[in-house]
């Protein structure tokens, strides 16, 4: 029976993707010497926020996700980043391959809000593997399952995520709004003769500040 060991060895932005994407450089080793025909691999990626420290400013920016720091003993729990399928080509011994992870800068999504709130340091990730292994044998191949206890950890530098976002949205961010809100902003923009959405929001913020 094949025995597989998975490791994440590097993560970098994919500069040629259509949208924000991280490339996870993976290594898989087979320790018994059998020949792997292919692996239909599934990988769950989870963020483990309790495995890093936070500055006071980061704690303030994370209030809408985890609540007050006094509650973090209950709320600072792992949460899902992604679930990805990938086919690993045949090999003997070990092989390296890339897993592309499309990312979002949508601040309604927990992972996007979490990444955006961080100033520096690493993002602790847990990668859980499952799937089907096709092992070469004389006259064909046999089918085995990737055991559920196969996993790997990686500490993703927050600056790598920020670099990826800056490649596609330099100096920008995104907010998802209700269609009625967008229509109201559109009317305000037209009435005031404002050329950009950015100036529209700035004008609303200034007026709100002057009224407070």
One Martini backbone bead per residue (centre of mass of N, CA, C, O) as a GRO file, in nm:
protein
  212
    1UNK     BB    1   0.097   0.035   0.022
    2UNK     BB    2   0.075   0.357  -0.002
    3UNK     BB    3   0.291   0.630   0.122
    4UNK     BB    4   0.208   0.961   0.198
    5UNK     BB    5   0.382   1.286   0.179
    6UNK     BB    6   0.299   1.620   0.265
    7UNK     BB    7   0.416   1.945   0.131
    8UNK     BB    8   0.466   2.286   0.190
    9UNK     BB    9   0.723   2.509   0.032
   10UNK     BB   10   0.541   2.736  -0.121
   11UNK     BB   11   0.427   3.085  -0.181
   12UNK     BB   12   0.278   3.260  -0.467
   13UNK     BB   13   0.205   3.471  -0.698
   14UNK     BB   14   0.001   3.485  -0.992
   15UNK     BB   15   0.078   3.706  -1.250
   16UNK     BB   16  -0.103   3.540  -1.497
   17UNK     BB   17  -0.369   3.565  -1.391
   18UNK     BB   18  -0.697   3.681  -1.409
   19UNK     BB   19  -0.674   3.668  -1.092
   20UNK     BB   20  -0.640   3.633  -0.776
   21UNK     BB   21  -0.349   3.418  -0.713
   22UNK     BB   22  -0.225   3.130  -0.553
   23UNK     BB   23   0.080   2.938  -0.536
   24UNK     BB   24   0.116   2.608  -0.433
   25UNK     BB   25   0.401   2.448  -0.337
   26UNK     BB   26   0.430   2.099  -0.376
   27UNK     BB   27   0.505   1.789  -0.193
   28UNK     BB   28   0.531   1.439  -0.283
   29UNK     BB   29   0.583   1.133  -0.099
   30UNK     BB   30   0.692   0.793  -0.149
   31UNK     BB   31   0.804   0.540   0.098
   32UNK     BB   32   0.785   0.227  -0.049
   33UNK     BB   33   0.842   0.233  -0.390
   34UNK     BB   34   0.606   0.284  -0.546
   35UNK     BB   35   0.417   0.347  -0.831
   36UNK     BB   36   0.267   0.640  -0.948
   37UNK     BB   37   0.018   0.721  -1.169
   38UNK     BB   38  -0.199   0.882  -0.980
   39UNK     BB   39  -0.377   1.175  -0.829
   40UNK     BB   40  -0.692   1.241  -0.684
   41UNK     BB   41  -0.697   1.545  -0.534
   42UNK     BB   42  -0.781   1.673  -0.208
   43UNK     BB   43  -0.797   2.017  -0.064
   44UNK     BB   44  -0.804   2.152   0.254
   45UNK     BB   45  -0.820   2.493   0.367
   46UNK     BB   46  -0.708   2.634   0.679
   47UNK     BB   47  -0.753   2.868   0.926
   48UNK     BB   48  -0.534   2.942   1.226
   49UNK     BB   49  -0.573   3.209   1.435
   50UNK     BB   50  -0.455   3.090   1.721
   51UNK     BB   51  -0.135   3.071   1.591
   52UNK     BB   52  -0.123   3.389   1.661
   53UNK     BB   53  -0.039   3.714   1.694
   54UNK     BB   54  -0.168   4.048   1.803
   55UNK     BB   55  -0.228   4.356   1.758
   56UNK     BB   56  -0.420   4.615   1.850
   57UNK     BB   57  -0.506   4.688   1.560
   58UNK     BB   58  -0.591   4.402   1.473
   59UNK     BB   59  -0.807   4.363   1.689
   60UNK     BB   60  -0.987   4.596   1.591
   61UNK     BB   61  -1.023   4.476   1.290
   62UNK     BB   62  -1.149   4.187   1.421
   63UNK     BB   63  -1.427   4.237   1.559
   64UNK     BB   64  -1.629   4.135   1.320
   65UNK     BB   65  -1.528   3.829   1.365
   66UNK     BB   66  -1.440   3.779   1.701
   67UNK     BB   67  -1.457   4.018   1.869
   68UNK     BB   68  -1.364   4.050   2.166
   69UNK     BB   69  -1.072   3.949   2.313
   70UNK     BB   70  -1.228   3.818   2.561
   71UNK     BB   71  -1.365   3.599   2.340
   72UNK     BB   72  -1.132   3.430   2.192
   73UNK     BB   73  -1.151   3.153   2.335
   74UNK     BB   74  -1.426   3.098   2.151
   75UNK     BB   75  -1.378   3.247   1.847
   76UNK     BB   76  -1.078   3.139   1.780
   77UNK     BB   77  -1.130   2.962   1.499
   78UNK     BB   78  -1.124   2.759   1.258
   79UNK     BB   79  -1.137   2.826   0.895
   80UNK     BB   80  -1.235   2.829   0.577
   81UNK     BB   81  -1.075   2.879   0.259
   82UNK     BB   82  -1.062   2.592   0.089
   83UNK     BB   83  -1.154   2.368  -0.196
   84UNK     BB   84  -0.941   2.141  -0.381
   85UNK     BB   85  -0.872   2.013  -0.703
   86UNK     BB   86  -0.614   1.764  -0.809
   87UNK     BB   87  -0.382   1.638  -1.050
   88UNK     BB   88  -0.135   1.397  -1.010
   89UNK     BB   89   0.127   1.291  -1.150
   90UNK     BB   90   0.337   1.059  -1.213
   91UNK     BB   91   0.560   0.869  -0.980
   92UNK     BB   92   0.887   0.825  -0.817
   93UNK     BB   93   0.910   0.908  -0.477
   94UNK     BB   94   0.880   1.226  -0.601
   95UNK     BB   95   0.684   1.541  -0.619
   96UNK     BB   96   0.607   1.848  -0.789
   97UNK     BB   97   0.341   2.097  -0.737
   98UNK     BB   98   0.066   2.307  -0.830
   99UNK     BB   99  -0.172   2.504  -0.640
  100UNK     BB  100  -0.439   2.689  -0.724
  101UNK     BB  101  -0.565   2.996  -0.553
  102UNK     BB  102  -0.837   3.160  -0.559
  103UNK     BB  103  -0.906   3.496  -0.469
  104UNK     BB  104  -1.037   3.744  -0.238
  105UNK     BB  105  -1.153   4.102  -0.175
  106UNK     BB  106  -1.404   4.036  -0.022
  107UNK     BB  107  -1.533   4.181   0.281
  108UNK     BB  108  -1.764   3.949   0.327
  109UNK     BB  109  -1.533   3.757   0.352
  110UNK     BB  110  -1.356   3.621   0.599
  111UNK     BB  111  -1.075   3.593   0.465
  112UNK     BB  112  -1.057   3.882   0.354
  113UNK     BB  113  -1.086   4.028   0.631
  114UNK     BB  114  -0.848   3.893   0.768
  115UNK     BB  115  -0.617   3.970   0.577
  116UNK     BB  116  -0.673   4.285   0.578
  117UNK     BB  117  -0.618   4.316   0.901
  118UNK     BB  118  -0.325   4.257   0.852
  119UNK     BB  119   0.006   4.375   0.885
  120UNK     BB  120   0.169   4.110   0.973
  121UNK     BB  121   0.316   3.821   0.935
  122UNK     BB  122   0.144   3.516   0.975
  123UNK     BB  123  -0.060   3.251   0.823
  124UNK     BB  124  -0.210   2.985   0.953
  125UNK     BB  125  -0.206   2.665   0.793
  126UNK     BB  126  -0.428   2.392   0.698
  127UNK     BB  127  -0.373   2.082   0.522
  128UNK     BB  128  -0.616   1.861   0.380
  129UNK     BB  129  -0.614   1.520   0.268
  130UNK     BB  130  -0.757   1.358  -0.023
  131UNK     BB  131  -0.853   1.065  -0.220
  132UNK     BB  132  -0.703   0.909  -0.517
  133UNK     BB  133  -0.495   0.621  -0.580
  134UNK     BB  134  -0.277   0.521  -0.853
  135UNK     BB  135  -0.119   0.209  -0.877
  136UNK     BB  136   0.137   0.049  -1.009
  137UNK     BB  137   0.102  -0.267  -1.178
  138UNK     BB  138   0.101  -0.558  -1.304
  139UNK     BB  139  -0.121  -0.498  -1.574
  140UNK     BB  140  -0.160  -0.206  -1.413
  141UNK     BB  141  -0.383  -0.092  -1.151
  142UNK     BB  142  -0.446   0.038  -0.825
  143UNK     BB  143  -0.687   0.134  -0.576
  144UNK     BB  144  -0.665   0.411  -0.347
  145UNK     BB  145  -0.673   0.589  -0.045
  146UNK     BB  146  -0.648   0.882   0.107
  147UNK     BB  147  -0.587   0.945   0.406
  148UNK     BB  148  -0.727   1.163   0.651
  149UNK     BB  149  -0.432   1.211   0.808
  150UNK     BB  150  -0.341   1.392   0.579
  151UNK     BB  151  -0.106   1.662   0.639
  152UNK     BB  152  -0.037   2.025   0.646
  153UNK     BB  153   0.175   2.304   0.711
  154UNK     BB  154   0.152   2.676   0.687
  155UNK     BB  155   0.320   3.003   0.676
  156UNK     BB  156   0.169   3.276   0.552
  157UNK     BB  157   0.265   3.559   0.440
  158UNK     BB  158   0.101   3.856   0.438
  159UNK     BB  159   0.272   3.988   0.204
  160UNK     BB  160   0.180   3.790  -0.019
  161UNK     BB  161  -0.112   3.869  -0.029
  162UNK     BB  162  -0.062   4.173  -0.080
  163UNK     BB  163   0.093   4.136  -0.343
  164UNK     BB  164  -0.137   4.009  -0.500
  165UNK     BB  165  -0.339   4.244  -0.476
  166UNK     BB  166  -0.148   4.467  -0.602
  167UNK     BB  167  -0.139   4.349  -0.888
  168UNK     BB  168  -0.465   4.393  -0.937
  169UNK     BB  169  -0.519   4.624  -0.678
  170UNK     BB  170  -0.374   4.905  -0.664
  171UNK     BB  171  -0.489   5.083  -0.397
  172UNK     BB  172  -0.741   4.884  -0.359
  173UNK     BB  173  -1.094   4.805  -0.309
  174UNK     BB  174  -1.388   4.603  -0.200
  175UNK     BB  175  -1.752   4.640  -0.220
  176UNK     BB  176  -2.057   4.493  -0.128
  177UNK     BB  177  -2.377   4.593  -0.258
  178UNK     BB  178  -2.679   4.681  -0.269
  179UNK     BB  179  -2.872   4.777  -0.528
  180UNK     BB  180  -3.011   5.016  -0.382
  181UNK     BB  181  -2.749   5.149  -0.290
  182UNK     BB  182  -2.629   5.193  -0.570
  183UNK     BB  183  -2.859   5.371  -0.676
  184UNK     BB  184  -2.825   5.594  -0.465
  185UNK     BB  185  -2.532   5.660  -0.545
  186UNK     BB  186  -2.591   5.734  -0.838
  187UNK     BB  187  -2.773   5.976  -0.783
  188UNK     BB  188  -2.569   6.136  -0.617
  189UNK     BB  189  -2.350   6.152  -0.836
  190UNK     BB  190  -2.521   6.306  -1.047
  191UNK     BB  191  -2.619   6.550  -0.874
  192UNK     BB  192  -2.301   6.632  -0.808
  193UNK     BB  193  -2.100   6.570  -1.046
  194UNK     BB  194  -1.937   6.303  -1.006
  195UNK     BB  195  -1.679   6.114  -1.164
  196UNK     BB  196  -1.650   5.913  -0.910
  197UNK     BB  197  -1.688   5.680  -0.665
  198UNK     BB  198  -1.475   5.782  -0.471
  199UNK     BB  199  -1.590   6.075  -0.452
  200UNK     BB  200  -1.864   5.993  -0.347
  201UNK     BB  201  -1.772   5.872  -0.077
  202UNK     BB  202  -1.611   6.115   0.024
  203UNK     BB  203  -1.849   6.311   0.035
  204UNK     BB  204  -2.020   6.150   0.238
  205UNK     BB  205  -1.809   6.150   0.467
  206UNK     BB  206  -1.782   6.457   0.499
  207UNK     BB  207  -2.082   6.512   0.561
  208UNK     BB  208  -2.102   6.328   0.805
  209UNK     BB  209  -1.880   6.475   0.968
  210UNK     BB  210  -2.019   6.766   0.967
  211UNK     BB  211  -2.284   6.653   1.128
  212UNK     BB  212  -2.137   6.536   1.406
   0.00000   0.00000   0.00000
